[in-house]
Amino acid sequence: MQNALEEFESWIERHRLHPYEDELKQARKFHNILKKTEAEDYTSKGNTRIGGLPDLPPDIDYPVNEDGYYNLLFQLNLSEIKVDKSPLPDSGILYLFQGDAQSGDYQLYFYDGPLENLNRKEPPEGMVNLNEEDNENPFKGVKATFGVMPYLDHGSEITEKIEALNPTAFDEICFPSRKYHSHILGDTVEGDSTGPYRLLKGFPSLYYDVLYDELGDGPEYQEQYNRLIAKAEKNIMGNDEALKAYSKRHLSELKRYHQEREIHLQSKDEALCLFGIESLDECEMCWNDAGFVYLFMLRSDLENRDFSNFHAFIWSS
């Protein structure tokens, strides 16, 4: 944190923003990031790592399916991550593997035990990479450490003032430009967790629906809800079997979400973006147009150390 405070002070000094110092310090926020340091040499076990090969305990095999092997996206030693009021366990290692990137296939594992039980594991011989179109071998590995980055929210009164006064200073410190880093417990680039929340709570067909939740039970919400119900019922009466099957699920989930809506309005912020992993040339990771892989979980699952319910996906502009 001290380095982040010094970075912010240096930014003020560099751009001669002392007349606004008090306002800026009141508005500043901090972004928890993963900083890549150097190529992984595997001299340590269980360290925080992006890409490369995993250090796994005996009871976790290198993940594969019938078509090939998965790729390690990250291995995070949670004891190295220092975030205030974090819902993450304060010990253990979290592993995220990616299968076929286009089909959204991921595996998540959690281990909390002695590091001496870990051994570096490689993909089984003779198996192909599930992402062989982009990578013949597993991603290259880099060591990573935890860091803190200061920022200002785009759109606040003081940032609008700084943007007008000094666009260069604004570009250096404002969000969302500073979201383009691998991060821990931060926002996605778009800053919306509604879709992941619904999926994790058992409403996958509502992932992309725009429901006017914030409008209460007013006419606009009711009109939209009735329109979605009518559309689903119409599709169920059609001849497209795939559309009929989807619409039946959609109709059921719409009605259930509507019945439980007050509960979800109160808990919709429970879906947390645990990690965002940026495209990294050093690891030969690139998702679409230099995108991210995001990992979401529910706060309640984290508190119970239940890592079975998660949602990982690629975001790209």
Secondary structure, DSSP 8 states (H G I E B T S, - for coil): -HHHHHHHHHHHHHTT-GGGHHHHHHH-EEEEEEEEEEE----SSS--EESS--EE-TT----EETTEE-EEEEEEEGGG---TT--S-SS-EEEEEE--GGGT-EEEEEE-S-GGG-EE----TT--BTTTTT-SS----EEEEEEEEEEB-TTSHHHHHHHHH-HHHHHHHBTTGGG-S-EES---SS---HHHHHHHTT-GGGTT----GGGTTSHHHHHHHHHHHHHHHHHHTSS-HHHHHHHHHHHHHHHHHHHTHHHHHHHGGGEEEEEEEE-BGGGTB--TTT-EEEEEEEHHHHHTT--SS-EEEEE--
